[in-house]
Amino acid sequence: MQTVVQAILDSGLGDRVICEQQLARLVEGSAQRRYNLVNRALKAGELVRLRRGRYLLARRWRTKPGHPFALAQALRPGCYVSFETALSFHGWIPETTPLTACVTPERKSSETLHPSFGLFQFSPLAINEGFFLEGVDRLILDDQTALVAQPLRALLDIVCRRKLAWRGRGWLVDGLRIDSDILDTLQRDHLQTLQAVYKHNPMRDFITALDKELGQSRAQTHGKAGNRHSPTGRLQLQLPLSRLSTGF
């Protein structure tokens, strides 16, 4: 007799999240038969339920562990990984995060604590229509697809969720522990692109202030570099007196 596990493995979907529609195509027979086979696999520990209608093969049947970023998509379709989780993933902050924090297109915040995969947090943001995935990349992690915010988008999502006003570079460096040199690599055109993402004026004010701060920092850096090559900033060669000619 065909089992759910065998049907999934034969289809080449052993490392993927499986939905009800896929099971309907993979498992022969009536809906009741499929329901009975799925329940049997769940009770035997061969199949793991992520949420209603979303399943994953147990670890012993998989070639790779389920990546939490990919599993977030299964738990809340349309979401993307952001906030401190994305900043940590990109190496912008030194700490690892104990949860997978995401932005969801839904209107309400929610949390899911899965016994096998940990805590997932889903938060809505005030984002303009058509810009939800601006600054978000589609990544393949362990052969699994995930949507992950780029570092600057993740940073601005934190500001939006917390409703923060600009407090200067110090908050970014000392509060979030982002390396100051990393901030100096941000491109102005990227900041300007993200201006259109958020609905509320305070977010645009924050982005404008950040752009101004980074512009001043770059100007100071270029000014110091120019001084090193200008006549007034030229280093004077100091030689020992014994090597100087007296001219007599």
FIRO-979901 format. One record per atom (N, C-alpha, C): x, y, z; atom name; chain; residue in three letters. Coordinates in steps of 0.1 Angstrom, whole numbers. Example, Ala and Ser with C-alpha at 12.3 -4.5 7.8 and 13.67 -1.06 7.14 Angstrom:
2
       u       v       w   atome   chaine   residu
     132     -57      78       N        A      ALA
     123     -45      78      CA        A      ALA
     132     -33      78       C        A      ALA
     128     -22      71       N        A      SER
     137     -11      71      CA        A      SER
     129       0      79       C        A      SER
***
This chain:
248
       u       v       w   atome   chaine   residu
       8     -12       0       N        A      MET
       0       0       0      CA        A      MET
       9      13       0       C        A      MET
       5      22      -8       N        A      GLN
      13      34      -9      CA        A      GLN
      11      43       4       C        A      GLN
      22      48       9       N        A      THR
      21      57      21      CA        A      THR
      23      71      16       C        A      THR
      19      80      25       N        A      VAL
      21      94      22      CA        A      VAL
      36      97      21       C        A      VAL
      44      92      30       N        A      VAL
      59      94      29      CA        A      VAL
      64      89      16       C        A      VAL
      61      77      11       N        A      GLN
      66      72      -1      CA        A      GLN
      61      80     -13       C        A      GLN
      49      85     -13       N        A      ALA
      44      93     -24      CA        A      ALA
      52     107     -25       C        A      ALA
      55     113     -13       N        A      ILE
      62     125     -13      CA        A      ILE
      76     123     -18       C        A      ILE
      83     112     -13       N        A      LEU
      96     109     -17      CA        A      LEU
      97     106     -32       C        A      LEU
      88      99     -37       N        A      ASP
      88      95     -51      CA        A      ASP
      86     107     -60       C        A      ASP
      79     118     -55       N        A      SER
      77     130     -63      CA        A      SER
      89     139     -63       C        A      SER
      99     136     -55       N        A      GLY
     111     145     -54      CA        A      GLY
     108     157     -45       C        A      GLY
      98     157     -37       N        A      LEU
      95     168     -28      CA        A      LEU
      98     166     -13       C        A      LEU
     107     157     -11       N        A      GLY
     110     153       3      CA        A      GLY
     115     164      12       C        A      GLY
     122     174       6       N        A      ASP
     127     185      14      CA        A      ASP
     118     198      13       C        A      ASP
     106     197       7       N        A      ARG
      98     208       5      CA        A      ARG
      86     208      15       C        A      ARG
      80     220      17       N        A      VAL
      68     220      24      CA        A      VAL
      57     216      15       C        A      VAL
      48     207      20       N        A      ILE
      37     201      11      CA        A      ILE
      24     207      16       C        A      ILE
      16     211       6       N        A      CYS
       2     216       9      CA        A      CYS
      -8     206       5       C        A      CYS
     -21     208       9       N        A      GLU
     -32     199       6      CA        A      GLU
     -33     196      -9       C        A      GLU
     -32     206     -17       N        A      GLN
     -34     204     -31      CA        A      GLN
     -24     195     -37       C        A      GLN
     -11     196     -32       N        A      GLN
      -1     187     -37      CA        A      GLN
      -4     173     -32       C        A      GLN
      -8     171     -20       N        A      LEU
     -11     158     -15      CA        A      LEU
     -23     152     -23       C        A      LEU
     -32     160     -27       N        A      ALA
     -43     155     -35      CA        A      ALA
     -39     149     -48       C        A      ALA
     -28     155     -54       N        A      ARG
     -22     150     -66      CA        A      ARG
     -14     138     -64       C        A      ARG
      -7     137     -53       N        A      LEU
       3     127     -50      CA        A      LEU
      -3     114     -45       C        A      LEU
     -14     115     -37       N        A      VAL
     -20     103     -31      CA        A      VAL
     -32      99     -38       C        A      VAL
     -32      87     -43       N        A      GLU
     -44      81     -50      CA        A      GLU
     -56      79     -41       C        A      GLU
     -67      79     -47       N        A      GLY
     -79      76     -40      CA        A      GLY
     -87      88     -35       C        A      GLY
     -97      85     -27       N        A      SER
    -106      95     -22      CA        A      SER
    -100     105     -12       C        A      SER
    -107     116     -10       N        A      ALA
    -103     126       0      CA        A      ALA
    -102     119      14       C        A      ALA
    -112     110      17       N        A      GLN
    -112     104      30      CA        A      GLN
    -100      95      32       C        A      GLN
     -96      88      21       N        A      ARG
     -84      79      22      CA        A      ARG
     -72      88      24       C        A      ARG
     -71      99      17       N        A      ARG
     -59     108      19      CA        A      ARG
     -59     113      33       C        A      ARG
     -70     117      38       N        A      TYR
     -71     122      52      CA        A      TYR
     -67     111      62       C        A      TYR
     -71      99      60       N        A      ASN
     -67      88      69      CA        A      ASN
     -52      85      68       C        A      ASN
     -46      86      56       N        A      LEU
     -32      83      54      CA        A      LEU
     -23      95      61       C        A      LEU
     -28     107      59       N        A      VAL
     -21     118      66      CA        A      VAL
     -21     117      81       C        A      VAL
     -33     114      86       N        A      ASN
     -34     112     101      CA        A      ASN
     -25     101     106       C        A      ASN
     -24      90      98       N        A      ARG
     -16      79     102      CA        A      ARG
      -1      83     102       C        A      ARG
       3      91      92       N        A      ALA
      17      95      91      CA        A      ALA
      20     105     103       C        A      ALA
      10     114     106       N        A      LEU
      12     123     117      CA        A      LEU
      14     116     130       C        A      LEU
       6     106     133       N        A      LYS
       7      99     146      CA        A      LYS
      19      90     146       C        A      LYS
      24      86     135       N        A      ALA
      36      78     135      CA        A      ALA
      49      86     135       C        A      ALA
      47     100     135       N        A      GLY
      59     108     135      CA        A      GLY
      66     109     122       C        A      GLY
      60     105     111       N        A      GLU
      66     105      98      CA        A      GLU
      63     119      91       C        A      GLU
      53     126      95       N        A      LEU
      49     138      89      CA        A      LEU
      47     149     100       C        A      LEU
      51     161      98       N        A      VAL
      50     172     107      CA        A      VAL
      41     182     102       C        A      VAL
      31     186     110       N        A      ARG
      21     196     106      CA        A      ARG
      27     210     110       C        A      ARG
      29     219     100       N        A      LEU
      33     232     103      CA        A      LEU
      21     241     107       C        A      LEU
      11     240     100       N        A      ARG
      -2     246     102      CA        A      ARG
     -13     239      94       C        A      ARG
     -25     242      95       N        A      ARG
     -35     235      88      CA        A      ARG
     -33     236      73       C        A      ARG
     -31     224      67       N        A      GLY
     -29     223      53      CA        A      GLY
     -15     224      48       C        A      GLY
      -5     225      58       N        A      ARG
       9     226      54      CA        A      ARG
      17     216      62       C        A      ARG
      25     207      55       N        A      TYR
      32     196      62      CA        A      TYR
      46     196      57       C        A      TYR
      54     189      65       N        A      LEU
      68     186      62      CA        A      LEU
      72     172      66       C        A      LEU
      80     166      58       N        A      LEU
      84     152      62      CA        A      LEU
      93     153      75       C        A      LEU
      92     143      83       N        A      ALA
     100     143      96      CA        A      ALA
     115     142      92       C        A      ALA
     123     147     101       N        A      ARG
     138     149      98      CA        A      ARG
     144     137      92       C        A      ARG
     141     125      97       N        A      ARG
     148     113      92      CA        A      ARG
     145     109      77       C        A      ARG
     135     116      72       N        A      TRP
     132     113      58      CA        A      TRP
     138     124      49       C        A      TRP
     143     135      55       N        A      ARG
     148     146      47      CA        A      ARG
     163     146      45       C        A      ARG
     168     152      34       N        A      THR
     182     153      33      CA        A      THR
     188     165      39       C        A      THR
     179     175      42       N        A      LYS
     183     188      48      CA        A      LYS
     173     192      58       C        A      LYS
     177     199      69       N        A      PRO
     167     203      79      CA        A      PRO
     159     215      73       C        A      PRO
     147     216      78       N        A      GLY
     139     227      74      CA        A      GLY
     145     241      78       C        A      GLY
     146     250      68       N        A      HIS
     152     263      72      CA        A      HIS
     141     272      77       C        A      HIS
     143     278      88       N        A      PRO
     132     286      94      CA        A      PRO
     127     298      85       C        A      PRO
     136     303      77       N        A      PHE
     132     314      68      CA        A      PHE
     122     309      58       C        A      PHE
     124     297      53       N        A      ALA
     115     291      43      CA        A      ALA
     102     286      50       C        A      ALA
     103     281      62       N        A      LEU
      91     277      69      CA        A      LEU
      82     288      72       C        A      LEU
      88     300      74       N        A      ALA
      80     312      77      CA        A      ALA
      70     314      65       C        A      ALA
      74     312      53       N        A      GLN
      66     313      41      CA        A      GLN
      54     304      42       C        A      GLN
      56     292      47       N        A      ALA
      46     282      48      CA        A      ALA
      36     286      59       C        A      ALA
      41     291      70       N        A      LEU
      32     295      81      CA        A      LEU
      24     307      77       C        A      LEU
      29     317      70       N        A      ARG
      22     329      66      CA        A      ARG
      26     332      52       C        A      ARG
      19     327      42       N        A      PRO
      22     330      28      CA        A      PRO
      22     345      25       C        A      PRO
      33     349      18       N        A      GLY
      34     363      14      CA        A      GLY
      43     371      24       C        A      GLY
      47     365      35       N        A      CYS
      55     373      44      CA        A      CYS
      70     372      40       C        A      CYS
      78     381      46       N        A      TYR
      92     381      43      CA        A      TYR
      99     383      57       C        A      TYR
     111     377      58       N        A      VAL
     119     378      70      CA        A      VAL
     126     392      71       C        A      VAL
     125     398      82       N        A      SER
     130     412      84      CA        A      SER
     134     414      98       C        A      SER
     135     427     102       N        A      PHE
     138     432     115      CA        A      PHE
     152     427     119       C        A      PHE
     154     424     132       N        A      GLU
     167     420     137      CA        A      GLU
     171     406     132       C        A      GLU
     161     398     128       N        A      THR
     164     385     122      CA        A      THR
     172     387     109       C        A      THR
     168     396     101       N        A      ALA
     174     398      88      CA        A      ALA
     188     405      90       C        A      ALA
     188     415      99       N        A      LEU
     201     422     102      CA        A      LEU
     211     412     107       C        A      LEU
     208     402     116       N        A      SER
     217     392     120      CA        A      SER
     221     383     109       C        A      SER
     212     379     101       N        A      PHE
     215     371      89      CA        A      PHE
     226     377      80       C        A      PHE
     224     390      78       N        A      HIS
     233     397      69      CA        A      HIS
     246     402      76       C        A      HIS
     248     399      89       N        A      GLY
     260     403      96      CA        A      GLY
     260     417     100       C        A      GLY
     249     424     101       N        A      TRP
     249     438     105      CA        A      TRP
     249     440     120       C        A      TRP
     244     430     127       N        A      ILE
     244     431     142      CA        A      ILE
     251     418     147       C        A      ILE
     258     419     158       N        A      PRO
     266     407     162      CA        A      PRO
     257     396     169       C        A      PRO
     245     400     174       N        A      GLU
     237     390     181      CA        A      GLU
     229     381     171       C        A      GLU
     227     369     175       N        A      THR
     217     360     169      CA        A      THR
     204     362     175       C        A      THR
     193     360     168       N        A      THR
     180     362     173      CA        A      THR
     173     349     177       C        A      THR
     166     348     188       N        A      PRO
     160     336     192      CA        A      PRO
     147     333     185       C        A      PRO
     143     341     175       N        A      LEU
     130     339     168      CA        A      LEU
     132     343     154       C        A      LEU
     122     340     145       N        A      THR
     122     344     131      CA        A      THR
     112     354     130       C        A      THR
     116     367     129       N        A      ALA
     107     378     128      CA        A      ALA
     104     382     114       C        A      ALA
      92     384     111       N        A      CYS
      87     386      97      CA        A      CYS
      78     398      96       C        A      CYS
      77     404      84       N        A      VAL
      66     413      80      CA        A      VAL
      56     406      73       C        A      VAL
      43     407      76       N        A      THR
      32     400      70      CA        A      THR
      23     410      63       C        A      THR
      17     406      52       N        A      PRO
       7     415      45      CA        A      PRO
      -6     415      52       C        A      PRO
      -8     406      62       N        A      GLU
     -20     406      70      CA        A      GLU
     -21     418      79       C        A      GLU
     -33     421      84       N        A      ARG
     -35     433      92      CA        A      ARG
     -32     431     107       C        A      ARG
     -31     419     111       N        A      LYS
     -29     417     126      CA        A      LYS
     -16     410     128       C        A      LYS
     -10     413     140       N        A      SER
       2     407     144      CA        A      SER
      -1     393     149       C        A      SER
       8     384     148       N        A      SER
       6     370     153      CA        A      SER
      19     363     156       C        A      SER
      18     353     164       N        A      GLU
      30     345     168      CA        A      GLU
      27     330     166       C        A      GLU
      36     323     162       N        A      THR
      35     308     161      CA        A      THR
      47     302     168       C        A      THR
      44     294     178       N        A      LEU
      55     286     185      CA        A      LEU
      53     272     181       C        A      LEU
      63     268     172       N        A      HIS
      63     254     168      CA        A      HIS
      72     245     176       C        A      HIS
      68     234     181       N        A      PRO
      76     226     190      CA        A      PRO
      89     221     183       C        A      PRO
      90     220     170       N        A      SER
     102     216     163      CA        A      SER
     110     227     158       C        A      SER
     104     238     154       N        A      PHE
     111     249     147      CA        A      PHE
     112     262     154       C        A      PHE
     107     263     166       N        A      GLY
     108     275     174      CA        A      GLY
      97     286     171       C        A      GLY
     101     298     175       N        A      LEU
      91     309     176      CA        A      LEU
      92     317     163       C        A      LEU
      80     320     157       N        A      PHE
      79     328     145      CA        A      PHE
      70     340     149       C        A      PHE
      74     352     145       N        A      GLN
      66     364     148      CA        A      GLN
      63     371     135       C        A      GLN
      51     375     133       N        A      PHE
      46     381     121      CA        A      PHE
      40     395     125       C        A      PHE
      45     406     119       N        A      SER
      40     419     122      CA        A      SER
      36     427     109       C        A      SER
      25     433     109       N        A      PRO
      21     442      97      CA        A      PRO
      28     455      99       C        A      PRO
      30     462      87       N        A      LEU
      35     475      87      CA        A      LEU
      27     484      78       C        A      LEU
      28     497      80       N        A      ALA
      20     507      71      CA        A      ALA
      29     509      59       C        A      ALA
      26     501      48       N        A      ILE
      34     501      36      CA        A      ILE
      25     505      24       C        A      ILE
      30     513      16       N        A      ASN
      22     517       4      CA        A      ASN
      20     505      -5       C        A      ASN
       8     505     -12       N        A      GLU
       5     495     -21      CA        A      GLU
      15     494     -32       C        A      GLU
      19     482     -35       N        A      GLY
      29     480     -46      CA        A      GLY
      43     480     -42       C        A      GLY
      46     484     -29       N        A      PHE
      60     485     -24      CA        A      PHE
      63     474     -13       C        A      PHE
      54     465     -11       N        A      PHE
      56     455       0      CA        A      PHE
      70     448      -1       C        A      PHE
      74     444     -13       N        A      LEU
      86     436     -15      CA        A      LEU
      98     445     -20       C        A      LEU
      97     458     -19       N        A      GLU
     108     466     -23      CA        A      GLU
     119     464     -13       C        A      GLU
     131     461     -19       N        A      GLY
     143     459     -10      CA        A      GLY
     142     445      -3       C        A      GLY
     135     436      -9       N        A      VAL
     134     422      -4      CA        A      VAL
     139     413     -15       C        A      VAL
     148     403     -11       N        A      ASP
     154     394     -20      CA        A      ASP
     148     380     -19       C        A      ASP
     147     373     -30       N        A      ARG
     143     359     -30      CA        A      ARG
     156     351     -30       C        A      ARG
     158     343     -19       N        A      LEU
     170     336     -17      CA        A      LEU
     167     321     -16       C        A      LEU
     177     313     -20       N        A      ILE
     177     299     -19      CA        A      ILE
     186     295      -8       C        A      ILE
     180     289       3       N        A      LEU
     188     285      14      CA        A      LEU
     186     270      17       C        A      LEU
     197     263      15       N        A      ASP
     196     248      16      CA        A      ASP
     185     243       7       C        A      ASP
     185     248      -6       N        A      ASP
     176     244     -16      CA        A      ASP
     161     247     -13       C        A      ASP
     159     257      -4       N        A      GLN
     146     261       0      CA        A      GLN
     145     276      -3       C        A      GLN
     133     280      -7       N        A      THR
     131     294     -11      CA        A      THR
     126     302       1       C        A      THR
     132     314       2       N        A      ALA
     128     323      13      CA        A      ALA
     129     337       8       C        A      ALA
     120     346      13       N        A      LEU
     120     360      11      CA        A      LEU
     127     367      23       C        A      LEU
     137     375      20       N        A      VAL
     145     381      31      CA        A      VAL
     148     395      28       C        A      VAL
     145     404      37       N        A      ALA
     147     418      35      CA        A      ALA
     162     421      34       C        A      ALA
     166     430      25       N        A      GLN
     180     435      25      CA        A      GLN
     182     443      38       C        A      GLN
     195     445      41       N        A      PRO
     198     451      55      CA        A      PRO
     192     464      57       C        A      PRO
     192     473      47       N        A      LEU
     186     487      49      CA        A      LEU
     171     486      51       C        A      LEU
     165     477      43       N        A      ARG
     150     476      44      CA        A      ARG
     147     470      58       C        A      ARG
     155     460      63       N        A      ALA
     152     455      76      CA        A      ALA
     154     465      87       C        A      ALA
     164     474      86       N        A      LEU
     166     484      95      CA        A      LEU
     154     494      96       C        A      LEU
     150     498      84       N        A      LEU
     139     508      83      CA        A      LEU
     126     501      88       C        A      LEU
     124     488      86       N        A      ASP
     112     481      91      CA        A      ASP
     112     482     107       C        A      ASP
     124     481     113       N        A      ILE
     125     482     127      CA        A      ILE
     120     496     132       C        A      ILE
     125     506     125       N        A      VAL
     121     520     128      CA        A      VAL
     106     521     126       C        A      VAL
     100     516     116       N        A      CYS
      86     517     113      CA        A      CYS
      78     510     124       C        A      CYS
      82     498     127       N        A      ARG
      74     490     137      CA        A      ARG
      74     497     151       C        A      ARG
      86     502     155       N        A      ARG
      87     509     168      CA        A      ARG
      83     523     168       C        A      ARG
      80     529     156       N        A      LYS
      76     543     155      CA        A      LYS
      86     552     161       C        A      LYS
      99     550     156       N        A      LEU
     110     558     161      CA        A      LEU
     113     571     153       C        A      LEU
     117     581     160       N        A      ALA
     122     593     154      CA        A      ALA
     137     593     153       C        A      ALA
     142     601     144       N        A      TRP
     157     601     142      CA        A      TRP
     164     606     155       C        A      TRP
     173     598     160       N        A      ARG
     181     601     172      CA        A      ARG
     196     603     169       C        A      ARG
     199     603     157       N        A      GLY
     213     604     154      CA        A      GLY
     220     590     152       C        A      GLY
     232     591     146       N        A      ARG
     239     578     143      CA        A      ARG
     242     570     156       C        A      ARG
     243     577     167       N        A      GLY
     246     570     180      CA        A      GLY
     236     558     183       C        A      GLY
     224     561     180       N        A      TRP
     214     550     183      CA        A      TRP
     216     538     174       C        A      TRP
     220     540     162       N        A      LEU
     222     529     153      CA        A      LEU
     235     521     157       C        A      LEU
     245     528     161       N        A      VAL
     258     522     165      CA        A      VAL
     258     516     179       C        A      VAL
     253     524     188       N        A      ASP
     253     519     202      CA        A      ASP
     240     511     206       C        A      ASP
     229     515     200       N        A      GLY
     216     508     204      CA        A      GLY
     215     495     196       C        A      GLY
     215     496     183       N        A      LEU
     214     483     175      CA        A      LEU
     228     476     173       C        A      LEU
     239     483     176       N        A      ARG
     252     478     175      CA        A      ARG
     256     475     160       C        A      ARG
     252     484     152       N        A      ILE
     256     483     138      CA        A      ILE
     269     490     136       C        A      ILE
     279     484     130       N        A      ASP
     292     490     128      CA        A      ASP
     291     503     120       C        A      ASP
     297     513     124       N        A      SER
     296     526     117      CA        A      SER
     301     525     103       C        A      SER
     312     517     101       N        A      ASP
     317     516      87      CA        A      ASP
     307     510      78       C        A      ASP
     298     501      83       N        A      ILE
     288     495      75      CA        A      ILE
     278     506      70       C        A      ILE
     274     515      79       N        A      LEU
     265     525      76      CA        A      LEU
     270     534      65       C        A      LEU
     283     536      65       N        A      ASP
     290     545      55      CA        A      ASP
     289     539      41       C        A      ASP
     286     526      40       N        A      THR
     285     519      27      CA        A      THR
     272     521      20       C        A      THR
     262     526      28       N        A      LEU
     248     527      22      CA        A      LEU
     248     537      11       C        A      LEU
     241     534       0       N        A      GLN
     240     542     -12      CA        A      GLN
     228     551     -11       C        A      GLN
     230     564     -15       N        A      ARG
     219     574     -15      CA        A      ARG
     207     570     -23       C        A      ARG
     209     564     -35       N        A      ASP
     198     560     -44      CA        A      ASP
     190     549     -37       C        A      ASP
     196     541     -29       N        A      HIS
     188     530     -22      CA        A      HIS
     179     536     -12       C        A      HIS
     185     546      -4       N        A      LEU
     177     553       5      CA        A      LEU
     165     560      -1       C        A      LEU
     168     567     -12       N        A      GLN
     157     574     -19      CA        A      GLN
     146     565     -24       C        A      GLN
     150     553     -29       N        A      THR
     140     543     -34      CA        A      THR
     131     539     -22       C        A      THR
     137     537     -10       N        A      LEU
     128     533       1      CA        A      LEU
     120     544       7       C        A      LEU
     122     556       2       N        A      GLN
     113     567       7      CA        A      GLN
      99     564       3       C        A      GLN
      96     558      -8       N        A      ALA
      83     555     -13      CA        A      ALA
      76     543      -6       C        A      ALA
      83     536       2       N        A      VAL
      78     523       7      CA        A      VAL
      67     526      18       C        A      VAL
      70     535      27       N        A      TYR
      62     536      39      CA        A      TYR
      52     548      38       C        A      TYR
      41     545      44       N        A      LYS
      29     554      43      CA        A      LYS
      31     567      51       C        A      LYS
      37     566      63       N        A      HIS
      36     578      72      CA        A      HIS
      48     587      71       C        A      HIS
      46     600      72       N        A      ASN
      56     610      71      CA        A      ASN
      68     608      80       C        A      ASN
      66     604      93       N        A      PRO
      78     602     101      CA        A      PRO
      88     593      96       C        A      PRO
      84     583      88       N        A      MET
      94     574      82      CA        A      MET
     102     581      71       C        A      MET
      95     590      63       N        A      ARG
     102     597      53      CA        A      ARG
     112     607      60       C        A      ARG
     108     613      71       N        A      ASP
     116     622      78      CA        A      ASP
     129     615      83       C        A      ASP
     127     603      88       N        A      PHE
     138     595      93      CA        A      PHE
     148     592      82       C        A      PHE
     143     588      71       N        A      ILE
     151     584      59      CA        A      ILE
     159     597      54       C        A      ILE
     152     608      54       N        A      THR
     159     621      50      CA        A      THR
     170     624      60       C        A      THR
     167     623      73       N        A      ALA
     178     626      83      CA        A      ALA
     189     616      82       C        A      ALA
     187     603      80       N        A      LEU
     197     594      78      CA        A      LEU
     206     597      66       C        A      LEU
     199     600      55       N        A      ASP
     206     604      42      CA        A      ASP
     215     616      45       C        A      ASP
     210     626      52       N        A      LYS
     218     638      55      CA        A      LYS
     230     635      64       C        A      LYS
     228     626      74       N        A      GLU
     239     622      83      CA        A      GLU
     250     615      75       C        A      GLU
     246     606      66       N        A      LEU
     256     598      59      CA        A      LEU
     263     607      48       C        A      LEU
     255     617      43       N        A      GLY
     262     626      33      CA        A      GLY
     272     634      40       C        A      GLY
     270     639      52       N        A      GLN
     280     647      60      CA        A      GLN
     292     638      63       C        A      GLN
     289     626      67       N        A      SER
     300     617      70      CA        A      SER
     309     614      58       C        A      SER
     303     612      46       N        A      ARG
     311     610      34      CA        A      ARG
     319     622      31       C        A      ARG
     313     634      32       N        A      ALA
     320     647      29      CA        A      ALA
     332     648      38       C        A      ALA
     330     645      51       N        A      GLN
     342     646      60      CA        A      GLN
     353     637      56       C        A      GLN
     349     625      53       N        A      THR
     359     614      49      CA        A      THR
     366     619      36       C        A      THR
     359     624      26       N        A      HIS
     365     629      14      CA        A      HIS
     374     641      17       C        A      HIS
     370     649      26       N        A      GLY
     378     661      29      CA        A      GLY
     391     657      36       C        A      GLY
     391     647      45       N        A      LYS
     403     643      51      CA        A      LYS
     413     636      40       C        A      LYS
     406     629      31       N        A      ALA
     415     622      21      CA        A      ALA
     421     633      12       C        A      ALA
     413     644       9       N        A      GLY
     419     655       1      CA        A      GLY
     430     662       7       C        A      GLY
     429     664      20       N        A      ASN
     440     671      28      CA        A      ASN
     453     663      27       C        A      ASN
     452     650      27       N        A      ARG
     465     642      27      CA        A      ARG
     472     645      14       C        A      ARG
     465     650       3       N        A      HIS
     472     651     -10      CA        A      HIS
     474     666     -13       C        A      HIS
     469     675      -5       N        A      SER
     470     689      -8      CA        A      SER
     483     695      -3       C        A      SER
     488     707      -9       N        A      PRO
     501     712      -4      CA        A      PRO
     501     716      11       C        A      PRO
     489     720      16       N        A      THR
     489     724      30      CA        A      THR
     488     712      39       C        A      THR
     484     701      33       N        A      GLY
     483     689      42      CA        A      GLY
     494     679      39       C        A      GLY
     504     683      32       N        A      ARG
     515     674      29      CA        A      ARG
     524     672      41       C        A      ARG
     528     659      43       N        A      LEU
     536     655      54      CA        A      LEU
     550     661      51       C        A      LEU
     557     666      62       N        A      GLN
     570     670      61      CA        A      GLN
     580     659      65       C        A      GLN
     590     657      56       N        A      LEU
     600     647      59      CA        A      LEU
     610     652      70       C        A      LEU
     611     644      80       N        A      GLN
     620     648      91      CA        A      GLN
     632     639      91       C        A      GLN
     644     646      89       N        A      LEU
     656     638      88      CA        A      LEU
     665     642     100       C        A      LEU
     673     632     105       N        A      PRO
     682     635     116      CA        A      PRO
     691     646     112       C        A      PRO
     695     654     122       N        A      LEU
     704     666     119      CA        A      LEU
     717     661     113       C        A      LEU
     722     649     116       N        A      SER
     735     644     111      CA        A      SER
     734     642      96       C        A      SER
     722     641      90       N        A      ARG
     721     639      76      CA        A      ARG
     717     651      68       C        A      ARG
     715     662      75       N        A      LEU
     712     675      68      CA        A      LEU
     725     682      64       C        A      LEU
     725     687      52       N        A      SER
     736     695      47      CA        A      SER
     736     709      53       C        A      SER
     747     713      57       N        A      THR
     748     727      63      CA        A      THR
     749     738      53       C        A      THR
     754     734      41       N        A      GLY
     756     743      30      CA        A      GLY
     769     751      31       C        A      GLY
     778     748      40       N        A      PHE
     790     755      42      CA        A      PHE
     802     747      37       C        A      PHE
***
